[in-house]
């Protein structure tokens, strides 16, 4: 066991000089100093919530891709699951194709790398011009392998554009995204309802 080291005379005088220059930060204690209260221990780790049971699937069975597009974020397709950010009456007229888009852009045929900056510029320009409703044509995309065990839908743009519309710099400008009426392109196009431009 190591013996404790004692301060040399030079170290002791240096320590005393430093101690003389210090001052108390709190009030002078009147009586014995209370020991510091220890923080409460953190709560025990909660076990993870078990996920919902999976639907049985046997090898060789075909996946049902019919409602895979309902999972696209930002679309007001199923009002029971999606929030409606715009006026209900206006949305009703929009969903019936009664509102006329004030601008449109066709991204059909572009790659994701080409489409993203084009879409961003179009939405920023439309918002600055005071437009409220614009039409974004994505195309439906070519169908993918229907025998895949998991949904692999076609139309990368159709899936990616709603996501881009929720991210900066477009997200704060977009009030609602909804599938277009058949008169404006149906499943291959999206209505983008913009917030009012603040002047």
N, C-alpha and C positions, 0 to 999 in steps of 0.2 A: 504494500500500500504506500502511495506517495505521500510524503509529508507536505503540509500546506506551506506555500511560499510566502514569506513575509516581505513587506515593502522595504525598499532601501531608503535611507534618509532623504535622498533627492526625490524619490517617488512620493514619499510621505509629505514633503514640503509642497510639492506640486499639487497633490490631492487637497491639502489644506487650503491652498490658494484658490483652487477651483470651488471648493465648498463654501468659502467666504463670499464668493460672488453670486451664489445662487439665492433665490428667494422663493418663499412658499407661494403656491398658486391658489390655495384655498384658505379658509379661515383657520386661525390657530385652534388646535384641538383643545377641548376642555375635558379632560379626563382621558380614559383609555380610548384608543382608536379602534373603531369597529372594523372587523374583518370585512373585506369586500364580498358583496353578495354574488355568488356564482350565477351565471345565466342558466335558465332552465334547459335541461337537455332537449335536443331536438326530438320531435315526435318519431315514433318508430316508422320504418319504411312500410308504406302501404303496398300490399301485394297488387300486381297488375290485374286489371279487370279482364276476365276471360272474354274473348271475342264471341260473337254470335256463331252458332254452329253453321258449318258449311253445308250447302246443298249436296246430297250424295251425287257422285260422279263416277261412272265406271269407264274403264279404259275402252276406247273405241267409240264412245258416245260423242255426239256433236253438240257443240256449245250453241246456246240460243243467243244470237247476236242482234235480235230484232230491237231490243231496247238499250243497246250499248251506248247510243248517242245521247240518252237521257243523262249520262254522267258528265256531259260537257259543263264545265263551271260557267256561271254567269248567265245561262239561258233561262228565261222565264217560261219554260215549257209547261211544267207541272206546278200550278199555283199552290198546291198543297205542300210542296217541298221547297219551292224557290220563293225568295222574298220579292215583293213588287215594290220598287222604289219610286215609280212614277204614278201619276193620277190613274185610278182604276178605269175611269171613263175613257181617258185618252188611250190607255193600253187596250181597252176593248176595241176601240176603233182601229188602233194600230194592228191588232191581231187579225182583224177582218179585212185588212188591206184598204181601209178607208182614208188613211193618211198618205199623202204623197211625199216621198223622200225629196229633200232639197238638194241632194248631191248623191253621187254614187261613184264607187271605185270597183274595178274588176281586177281581182288578184288571181283569177283563174289562170293556171299555167305557169305561175311564178314559183320559184323555189322559196323555202322558208327564209333563207338569207336575203333574197330579193324582196319578198313581200313585207317583212317587218318594217324596214325603213319607209317603204312606200305607204303602208297603212298609217304609220306614226305621223308622217308629214300630212297626209290627207285629213286625219282627225284633228290635228292641231290647227290646220288652216281652216277647216270647217267650223271649229269652235270659235276661232278668232273672227270669222265672218258672221257669227251670230246664227248659224244654222242649228236647228234642233234635231232633225231627223235625217240621217244619211243611210244609204244602203251599201253594204259591203258584200260583194259577190266573191265567194270562195270556191264555188264549184262543189259538186258532191264527191268528187274523187272516184277513182276506179276501185271496184270491190277487190278485197284481198282474198287470201286463202280461206274459204268458208269451212274447210275441214279442220282448221286449227282448234286445239283444245281450249284456248282462251280467246276472247273477243279481239280481233285484229281488224278494226274497221278501216275503210279507205278514207281518203281525204285528209291529209295531214293539215292543210290549211284550215279546213272546216273545224278541226279539233283544236288547233293552236290559236286561231284568231280570237275566240272568246277569252282565252287565258291572257293574251297580250293586252286586251282591253281592260283588264283588271289591274295591270301593273303600271307603275310610273313610266312615262309621264302622262299616259292616257287615262288611267284609272280615275283620277280626280275629276276628269272632264265628262266621264260617261255616267249617265244616270241609269240606263237600262239597255240590255242586249236581249233581243228576242228573235226567234226564227221568222223569216220573211213569209208573207202570204204568197200563195201560189202565183198571184198576178205579178209579184216582184221577184220571182225566182224560187220560191218554196224552200226546200231543204238545201239548196245550193247558195243561199244568201242569208244575210243577217241584217235586221234593223238595229241601228245603233242610235239610241235617243240620248242626245247630249244635254248637259246642264246649261242653264242660261249663262251667256257671256257677261261677266261683270265689267262694266265700263268705268 
